[in-house]
Amino acid sequence: MRHNGRAPIKASSLRPENLNLRDGEPRTVVCPDCQTWHRLTRSMIMPHRDGADAPETSERRYFGDKPAGGRRCPGSAQRIDIDITPEQWGEQLLTAETTAAARRT
């Protein structure tokens, strides 16, 4: 799988609630373009479709069934640089949760 050509995003710059680094679970991240959760493979977001309908053309590009779900999301194969440990991520997540809880009271 080739990356999408964009610069890698550092995991430390992502919001902690948009990243999952828990031990024993697959590493997942929210796609920056379509805002859906996807698994990380080889430090890249797995290729996925954005769900938008593909534009109609007069030529047939595919013979048989077209791929379901629309065109490929531009955030597919986005590189994510995991530059924080799961412990640091967990601390950031707890801090974010406590500030959110304080705002609700």
C-alpha distance (Angstrom), angle and dihedral (degrees) to the residues before:
residue distance angle dihedral
M1 . . .
R2 3.81 . .
H3 3.78 122.2 .
N4 3.80 121.7 -111.5
G5 3.81 95.7 -108.9
R6 3.79 96.2 -107.8
A7 3.78 123.4 121.9
P8 3.82 114.0 -91.7
I9 3.81 117.3 -95.2
K10 3.80 114.9 -130.0
A11 3.79 113.1 -127.4
S12 3.81 89.4 -138.0
S13 3.82 89.8 62.4
L14 3.83 93.0 54.7
R15 3.78 121.8 89.6
P16 3.82 106.7 -99.0
E17 3.81 92.2 -126.4
N18 3.84 89.0 59.1
L19 3.80 92.8 59.3
N20 3.81 133.9 61.1
L21 3.80 118.1 -157.7
R22 3.82 98.7 155.2
D23 3.79 115.9 147.0
G24 3.79 113.7 -107.9
E25 3.82 93.4 22.4
P26 3.80 128.5 91.9
R27 3.79 113.5 -97.8
T28 3.78 108.6 -106.3
V29 3.78 135.3 177.1
V30 3.80 137.9 -175.3
C31 3.81 111.1 -105.4
P32 3.83 108.6 -115.6
D33 3.82 91.6 -139.8
C34 3.80 107.2 41.7
Q35 3.86 98.8 21.5
T36 3.83 95.0 -131.1
W37 3.81 128.5 128.7
H38 3.81 117.4 -102.7
R39 3.78 136.1 171.5
L40 3.80 121.8 -106.4
T41 3.79 116.0 -126.5
R42 3.80 119.3 -178.0
S43 3.84 87.9 -10.8
M44 3.82 91.5 -57.2
I45 3.79 132.3 107.5
M46 3.79 109.2 -107.1
P47 3.84 113.3 -106.4
H48 3.78 111.8 -96.0
R49 3.78 141.8 160.5
D50 3.80 123.7 -105.3
G51 3.80 95.8 -136.5
A52 3.82 94.3 -122.9
D53 3.77 116.9 129.6
A54 3.77 115.2 -101.8
P55 3.82 115.5 -118.6
E56 3.78 114.9 -98.0
T57 3.79 114.9 -112.4
S58 3.77 131.6 -176.8
E59 3.80 93.2 -124.5
R60 3.77 123.4 72.9
R61 3.74 109.9 -123.0
Y62 3.79 96.2 -179.0
F63 3.76 130.4 40.4
G64 3.77 109.7 -140.5
D65 3.78 122.9 -0.7
K66 3.78 119.5 6.4
P67 3.80 118.2 -131.2
A68 3.79 110.6 -86.2
G69 3.77 121.1 -118.5
G70 3.78 103.8 37.1
R71 3.77 129.7 -96.0
R72 3.78 127.8 -12.5
C73 3.80 113.7 -82.5
P74 3.84 114.2 -113.7
G75 3.82 87.7 -131.2
S76 3.81 91.6 62.8
A77 3.81 112.6 119.3
Q78 3.81 91.9 10.7
R79 3.80 108.1 163.8
I80 3.81 116.1 -122.0
D81 3.81 117.4 -163.2
I82 3.82 107.1 -147.9
D83 3.81 97.9 -148.5
I84 3.81 97.8 156.1
T85 3.79 131.9 67.7
P86 3.80 122.0 -118.8
E87 3.83 87.9 -110.3
Q88 3.83 92.4 55.3
W89 3.80 89.8 46.4
G90 3.81 90.7 50.4
E91 3.81 91.0 52.0
Q92 3.81 91.0 50.0
L93 3.81 90.1 48.9
L94 3.82 92.3 51.2
T95 3.81 90.8 48.2
A96 3.81 91.1 50.6
E97 3.81 91.3 48.9
T98 3.81 93.8 49.4
T99 3.80 93.0 49.7
A100 3.81 90.2 48.6
A101 3.80 90.4 49.5
A102 3.81 90.7 49.4
R103 3.81 90.9 52.8
R104 3.81 91.0 52.5
T105 3.81 94.8 55.9
